[in-house]
Amino acid sequence: MAWIKRNLLFVVGLAVAAILLLGSSFYLYQSWDQSQTALSELQAKNQALDAIVNTDPFPNPENLKQVKEEQQRVEDFKKSASSRFTELVKPEGLDNAAFKTLLEGRLAGLVREAEHTGVHLPEKYDFTFGEQRKVLQIPEKALAPLAIHLDDVTDICHILFAARVHSIVAIKRTTVGTNDSNSSTDFLLAKKVSTNSVAGAAIYPYEITFQGFSSELSAVLSGLRDAPKAFDIKTVNVERGTAVETSSTALNPALTQGMAPSMASRYGLGPYARMQQPMATQASARPNEPVLEPKLLRFTIGLDIIKLLPTTAPKAAKTAATAQNAR
């Protein structure tokens, strides 16, 4: 202790030196650890750089220019493809009275067009809107989706009438709200209106069943292809057709005005109905001669109507598209 007292400054200096030595050792260890981490990151970056340098094609200015040109081609293709799709339009200002007027007018027009073109319809057919014709009040939120469906069904019927199919058996759509009965055969219960967020489009499923011949099927498919709306045909099913019971109005000769005689004779309408039986009897009376008797076919087409969501009001458009799924 006496020695420490005599050499106090030396002892203090030695202690300070020891502390500094420990601190520098700790700092050196930390620096070495950080340098190892930095070295590992540098090696990883070098490996990534080597992978880029060795890629084929190499990202040189010429290849980057080609990439930009390809991106522009994709954008141009998207713009040109978008011209084939109509934009989803949500009807505004609809109330029950306005929708009822629109509905009755459309359905009456479709019935008149069917009579004029000689297309048979099911008895008292409502074109999937029978529930809406019965009820007095329709929920306000269902009016716009129903109007969209009504517009689509009208366009589909115009194509069937233009193709002069023999008869419309059924048209099916997705349900809207609680006014559409889940037990009805007018609806696609397993499908719903959906939206594709990547393409920015709403998809409306439909199914149409009609009777005719292969020429009518060809005309319907051509009409769907050339329609302003984008029809995406998913399935086509062909079955043997059945006889169609026609009402007295369907056989009225006045309804065949404007029809080609061959078309009226083909479907047994008007005065041409009397021409078919004797000819068939006479042909069948010839012995050992084959008789070609055309048979009706039943066609069922499953399709989607694709509509682009409005770019100005995407939230409102998405609400209009997804409102079909409300139960």
Buried (B, 14 or more C-beta within 10 A) or exposed (E): EEEEEEEEEEEEEEEEEEEEEEEEEEEEEEEEEEEEEEEEEEEEEEEEEEEEEEEEEEEEEEEEEEEEEEEEEEEEEEEEEBEEBBBBBBBEEBEBEEBBEBBEEBBEEBBEBBBBBBBBBBEEBBBBBBBBEEEEEBBEEBBBBBBBBBBBBBBBBBBBBBBBBBBBBBBBBBBBBBBBEEEEEBBBEEBBBBBEEEBBBBBBBBBBBBBBBEEBBEBBBEBBEEBEBBBEEEEEEEEEBEEBEBEEEBBEEEBBEEBEEEBBBBBBBBEBBEBEEEEEEEEEEEEEEEEEEEEBBBBBBBBBBBBBBBEEEEEEBBBBBBBBBEE
